[in-house]
Amino acid sequence: MPAVVEEIRAEKLLKDLANVWKELDQTESEYAVVRACSLTLLVVTTAEGDEQDLAGTLGDLMHSHPSRYVVLRLVDRNEPEFSARVFAQCQLAFGRRQQLCCEQIEFTATRDHIPDFYAVTLGLTVADLPVLLWIRDAQLLLDKQLHTILPLARPILVDSAQFVDAARGIQELERLRRAGWRIKDLGWSRITVWRETVAQMFENSKCHNVLGKIDQVEVKGRFGPTGTDVQYLAAWLAGRLPDAKITASGSGIQRIRLVAGGQRLEIRDAGEALVATGLDGMATRVPDPARSDADLLEEELSILGPDPTFDATLLAVARALN
């Protein structure tokens, strides 16, 4: 059962966690309890009522990146609030008679208590393991109040698709990157299959032969103002085709069109797959199933170190917006 915390101190929370593990060890079950932790993942969210959705995401992530999860749920209420609870989330390990369990500390706080969350969380990160901060609502990154907690972790995970003003969001990400934070964007992970498909297309000898002749590139989204996904892909292509004229519009990538003289190559979204059309007239289908937050997080967490390709792309997009 979750332990309701009356006094918010790191020492008290860790003691309550120890009691949770003690209770789990004493519970009769045919499945052994395995306690696992490879990093501390801090999560900041503003959504109330999303407990099951977030628990599902963290549960899916648990198998590849078991962590100590520290969740800050920010709420807008008339009266100040700062409370916490601790519990363990367990799932059966694939193919084993074991329960894989990770510990979670969940805070509920009004914004005036953000500094208190920072002070307590300093004592909750697991020693000698990486600490990452996932800002589940990217708009929070534009709120100066939240910047109090940014020093808790150097890698910051966001989904830039959530920015209402994409240009302002990108510029803030680049500012933080220059200030020393390692930015990880689920929006970048979401276009991995597009980048891989372009690379695979030019492994074909006919396509490779026209690589240096490409003079026009169009990245087109299916709706709305130009989004970060389209901007990222266009900047990434510009870095590899410096002599080509690049145009980008919309969000939700619909197609890439590359023109070399009178010859055209195209990759388009066909629902659950991308269809790449080359010079030989043949169409290649590349699976592109919908990916959950857990899938995207897993990809980003697999690269804990610097990602020079993303960093260069982010910088290029930010410069283009100035």
Secondary structure, 3 states (H helix, E strand, C coil): CCEEECCCCHHHHHHHHHHHHHHHHHCCCCCEEEECCCEEEEEEECCCCCHHHHHHHHHHHHCCCCEEEEEEEECCCCCCCEEEEEEEEEEECCCCCEEEEEEEEEEEECHHHHHHHHHHHCCCCCCCCCEEEEECCHHHHHCHHHHHHHHHCCEEEECHHHCCCHHHHHHHHHHHHHCCCEEEEHHHHHCHHHHHHHHHHCCCHHHHHCHHHCCEEEEEEEECCCCHHHHHHHHHHHHHCCCCEEEEECEEEEEEEEEECCEEEEEEECCCEEEEECCCCCEEEEECCCCCHHHHHHHHHCCCCCCHHHHHHHHHHHHHHC
